[in-house]
Amino acid sequence: MLLALALAGLAPGAATAWLLRHRGWPLATLAGLGVTISLPGLLLVAMVVFPPLGIAVALAALAAALRAYDAGRVLIGTAWAATAVVALGCAGVAL
């Protein structure tokens, strides 16, 4: 699942680089990198503007964190827990 999420996050950047390849690969690579990096920022802004989205992301991240901790993957579980904290912060929920 994590691989599918990573590929979904990289797909817009790869598509942008592919569409701009006739203008030169360095420019296309920079544009693709910019699109890929802007996606997490867009998600953060969306969670601030629409708090129920932040709560939904936090619940999904907490479920993923619990599964990762149960499987013994402490670092991945901690990353998911941090994602949940950020999502709740964007939603305006004080911990």
Order of alpha helices (4+ residues) and beta strands (2+ residues): alpha-alpha-alpha-alpha
